[in-house]
């Protein structure tokens, strides 16, 4: 029993557990901050424009069933504002070089059929030039040096 207690204590007091706990606590605080910005500031701007921050009173009756579309609209607007705030924060952090915002996932190399990162521009196995499945801003200059490469975003406003 004593040995089991020592193992548990080493596990509970280990660096990974504290890192996880700290990340969890910071995540909760960050979520509260983003939610407050979306609901207490941006949703209040919606209230200033439409006269109410809450559309839950909007409904209609169909065959004795109350369809509360206003509640759905309120949740939809809250979601969109929250997504907008998160998008803005990620873009801001990315601009200042903070955080790891690399693309996640893999794609198959068309030449050797090995899996490489989704944003890879060269296969690490056969060294063939490949088209990235997701284009990163910093890779555009490298890709422009390729003969005949066309940016898929050219001409898109």
C-alpha positions as a printed NumPy array, in Angstrom:
array([[  0.   ,   0.   ,   0.   ],
       [  2.861,   2.344,   0.809],
       [  4.448,   1.761,  -2.608],
       [  1.149,   2.508,  -4.347],
       [  0.839,   5.793,  -2.408],
       [  4.342,   6.803,  -3.503],
       [  3.52 ,   6.052,  -7.139],
       [  0.277,   8.033,  -6.948],
       [  2.039,  10.946,  -5.252],
       [  4.734,  10.965,  -7.966],
       [  2.015,  10.919, -10.632],
       [ -0.127,  13.636,  -9.003],
       [  2.821,  15.911,  -8.263],
       [  4.561,  15.306, -11.598],
       [  5.209,  18.164, -13.995],
       [  2.753,  16.898, -16.601],
       [ -0.146,  16.912, -14.153],
       [  0.602,  20.487, -13.098],
       [  0.976,  21.564, -16.727],
       [ -2.389,  20.004, -17.51 ],
       [ -4.049,  21.64 , -14.495],
       [ -2.547,  25.027, -15.318],
       [ -3.639,  24.743, -18.952],
       [ -7.148,  23.789, -17.846],
       [ -7.416,  26.738, -15.44 ],
       [ -6.086,  29.197, -18.015],
       [ -8.476,  27.722, -20.598],
       [-11.463,  28.306, -18.316],
       [-10.38 ,  31.892, -17.644],
       [ -9.795,  32.518, -21.357],
       [-13.205,  31.061, -22.237],
       [-14.859,  33.371, -19.7  ],
       [-13.001,  36.357, -21.165],
       [-13.999,  35.535, -24.749],
       [-17.591,  34.812, -23.759],
       [-17.796,  38.107, -21.877],
       [-16.416,  40.041, -24.843],
       [-18.917,  38.394, -27.177],
       [-21.953,  38.636, -24.901],
       [-21.34 ,  41.783, -22.859],
       [-19.872,  43.996, -25.559],
       [-20.647,  42.72 , -29.05 ],
       [-24.129,  41.415, -28.248],
       [-24.897,  44.763, -26.615],
       [-23.924,  46.423, -29.899],
       [-26.517,  44.185, -31.545],
       [-28.966,  45.381, -28.888],
       [-28.15 ,  48.995, -29.739],
       [-28.881,  48.312, -33.421],
       [-31.996,  46.122, -33.077],
       [-33.294,  47.434, -29.751],
       [-32.918,  44.173, -27.836],
       [-29.987,  41.848, -27.085],
       [-32.339,  38.917, -26.727],
       [-34.74 ,  37.666, -29.392],
       [-36.28 ,  34.867, -27.296],
       [-39.678,  36.581, -27.288],
       [-40.004,  36.072, -31.055],
       [-42.221,  33.111, -31.881],
       [-45.201,  31.998, -33.905],
       [-47.845,  29.327, -33.459],
       [-48.426,  26.552, -35.949],
       [-51.16 ,  23.968, -35.238],
       [-51.114,  24.78 , -31.506],
       [-47.304,  24.365, -31.365],
       [-45.229,  27.388, -30.417],
       [-42.201,  27.753, -32.69 ],
       [-39.659,  29.826, -30.75 ],
       [-37.381,  30.922, -33.576],
       [-36.204,  33.931, -31.533],
       [-34.424,  31.674, -29.065],
       [-32.612,  30.008, -31.945],
       [-31.672,  33.411, -33.408],
       [-30.232,  34.516, -30.055],
       [-28.092,  31.389, -29.74 ],
       [-27.009,  31.683, -33.39 ],
       [-25.93 ,  35.311, -32.936],
       [-24.083,  34.429, -29.716],
       [-22.273,  31.61 , -31.53 ],
       [-21.32 ,  33.804, -34.488],
       [-20.042,  36.572, -32.211],
       [-18.054,  34.088, -30.143],
       [-16.546,  32.598, -33.305],
       [-15.726,  36.105, -34.566],
       [-13.957,  36.981, -31.314],
       [-11.952,  33.737, -31.345],
       [-11.024,  34.265, -34.994],
       [ -9.849,  37.796, -34.223],
       [ -7.77 ,  36.644, -31.267],
       [ -6.123,  33.872, -33.292],
       [ -5.334,  36.297, -36.147],
       [ -3.886,  38.793, -33.658],
       [ -1.756,  36.17 , -31.913],
       [ -0.59 ,  34.822, -35.27 ],
       [  0.389,  38.315, -36.421],
       [  2.562,  38.786, -33.318],
       [  4.117,  35.334, -33.748],
       [  2.625,  33.94 , -30.569],
       [  1.219,  30.431, -30.318],
       [  1.447,  27.402, -32.563],
       [ -1.125,  27.74 , -35.323],
       [  0.27 ,  25.315, -37.86 ],
       [ -2.141,  23.282, -39.94 ],
       [ -3.074,  19.907, -38.495],
       [ -3.512,  16.741, -40.513],
       [ -1.821,  14.782, -43.244],
       [ -2.033,  14.27 , -46.966],
       [ -0.676,  11.541, -49.2  ],
       [  2.28 ,  12.323, -51.438],
       [  1.102,  11.717, -55.028],
       [  4.505,  10.271, -55.955],
       [  5.622,   7.914, -53.183],
       [  2.238,   7.539, -51.412],
       [  3.721,   8.312, -47.967],
       [  1.841,  10.629, -45.628],
       [  3.213,  14.128, -45.047],
       [  1.887,  17.224, -43.24 ],
       [ -1.16 ,  18.858, -44.839],
       [  0.81 ,  22.079, -45.408],
       [  3.962,  20.386, -46.762],
       [  5.337,  21.772, -50.015],
       [  8.019,  19.077, -50.396],
       [  7.724,  15.383, -49.539],
       [ 10.116,  14.43 , -46.749],
       [ 10.38 ,  10.885, -48.111],
       [ 10.922,  11.258, -51.873],
       [ 11.732,  15.038, -51.855],
       [  9.251,  15.706, -54.655],
       [  7.586,  19.116, -54.84 ],
       [  3.926,  18.726, -53.853],
       [  0.972,  21.064, -53.672],
       [ -0.009,  21.807, -50.078],
       [ -3.461,  20.687, -49.013],
       [ -3.688,  23.858, -46.943],
       [ -1.733,  26.94 , -47.965],
       [  0.157,  28.799, -45.247],
       [  0.92 ,  32.506, -45.755],
       [  4.634,  32.071, -45.124],
       [  4.902,  29.399, -47.847],
       [  3.569,  31.587, -50.675],
       [  7.018,  33.087, -51.42 ],
       [  8.589,  29.617, -51.587],
       [  5.863,  28.427, -53.922],
       [  6.209,  31.481, -56.173],
       [  9.749,  30.334, -56.987],
       [  8.381,  27.14 , -58.522],
       [  8.057,  27.182, -62.261],
       [  4.455,  27.511, -63.373],
       [  2.93 ,  27.659, -59.875],
       [ -0.344,  29.551, -59.649],
       [ -1.66 ,  30.82 , -56.325],
       [ -5.212,  29.47 , -55.955],
       [ -6.134,  32.725, -54.139],
       [ -4.995,  35.017, -57.   ],
       [ -7.851,  37.08 , -58.335],
       [-10.026,  36.376, -55.295],
       [-11.06 ,  39.553, -53.5  ]])
